[in-house]
Structures are given as structure tokens and as C-alpha cells.
Amino acid sequence: MNDEGVDLLRNAIVIQAAKDYKRSFDYRSGACDEFDRKEIEKFFRSEWYEQLTDVDSEYIMNEIKRIVREERRAKNEAG
């Protein structure tokens, strides 16, 4: 695999973790639960994550939490 392929794979792993983390806050979906969220947080704080990207994992998790809060607020105001 060339460098570009490796970079694409690294990015795909981080993007999927971010999607899974966001989905873990959707209690209705049944897709993830509190245990899954904790496991994803452990990944974001792991050495492996640091080898995959230079993006601050705390920033990613905080942004996802902010987005989830905004989506819930908008849904509550609409419904």
C-alpha cells in the first residue's frame, strides 16, 4: 500500500470512530450504548489514535458533544 492509501485508511478509521461516537449519544437507535461510548473514548485517547492523526481527540469529542446538544435543542424547539 502506498503512502496515499495508508493516509486514506488512517483517516477512514478516525472518521468512523467519530461517527460511532456521535451515534452513541442517540439512545433511540440502539446502535451504541454507554459501554460503546467509553470504548470509543479510550480509542480517542490511545497511543494508536495518536499514531493515526495529529488532530486533537479531545477537540473532536467536544465538538461532537456540542453538535449533539445543538441537534437535541433544535429538535425540542421544533417538536
matplotlib code that plots the C-alpha trace (Angstrom):
import matplotlib.pyplot as plt

x = [0.0, 1.4, 1.5, -1.7, -3.5, -2.2, -3.4, -6.8, -7.0, -5.9, -8.5, -11.2, -10.6, -10.8, -13.9, -15.6, -14.8, -16.2, -19.4, -19.7, -19.1, -21.9, -24.2, -23.5, -25.5, -28.6, -30.3, -33.2, -31.1, -29.9, -26.7, -24.4, -24.6, -22.6, -20.1, -19.5, -19.0, -16.4, -14.6, -14.6, -13.3, -10.5, -9.6, -9.5, -7.2, -4.9, -1.4, -2.8, -5.0, -2.0, -0.2, -3.1, -3.5, -2.4, -5.9, -6.7, -9.0, -10.4, -11.4, -13.2, -15.1, -16.1, -17.2, -19.3, -20.9, -21.6, -23.3, -25.4, -26.6, -27.5, -29.3, -31.3, -32.1, -33.3, -35.4, -37.0, -37.8, -39.3, -41.3]
y = [0.0, 3.4, 6.4, 7.8, 4.5, 4.5, 8.1, 7.2, 4.2, 6.3, 8.9, 6.4, 4.8, 8.2, 9.3, 6.0, 6.4, 9.9, 8.7, 5.9, 8.3, 10.6, 7.7, 6.6, 9.6, 8.5, 6.3, 5.6, 4.0, 1.2, 1.3, 2.1, 2.4, 3.8, 1.0, 1.6, 5.3, 4.6, 2.2, 4.8, 7.4, 5.1, 4.8, 8.6, 8.8, 5.9, 5.8, 4.1, 7.2, 9.4, 7.4, 7.7, 11.5, 14.8, 16.0, 16.7, 13.9, 16.0, 18.6, 16.0, 14.6, 18.0, 19.1, 16.0, 16.6, 20.2, 19.1, 16.5, 19.2, 21.6, 18.9, 17.9, 21.6, 22.2, 19.1, 20.0, 23.5, 22.1, 19.4]
z = [0.0, -0.9, 1.3, 0.0, 0.7, 4.2, 4.8, 3.4, 5.8, 8.8, 8.0, 7.5, 10.9, 12.6, 10.7, 11.6, 15.2, 15.2, 13.5, 16.1, 18.9, 17.7, 17.2, 20.8, 22.0, 20.1, 22.7, 20.4, 17.7, 19.9, 17.8, 20.7, 24.4, 27.3, 27.2, 23.5, 24.1, 26.8, 24.5, 21.7, 24.2, 25.1, 21.4, 21.0, 24.0, 22.9, 21.5, 18.4, 17.8, 18.1, 15.5, 13.1, 13.2, 14.8, 15.3, 19.0, 20.1, 22.9, 20.4, 18.3, 21.2, 22.5, 19.0, 18.7, 22.1, 21.1, 17.8, 19.6, 22.1, 19.3, 17.4, 20.5, 21.3, 17.7, 17.7, 21.1, 19.8, 16.6, 18.3]

ax = plt.figure().add_subplot(projection="3d")
ax.plot(x, y, z, "-o")
ax.set_aspect("equal")
plt.show()
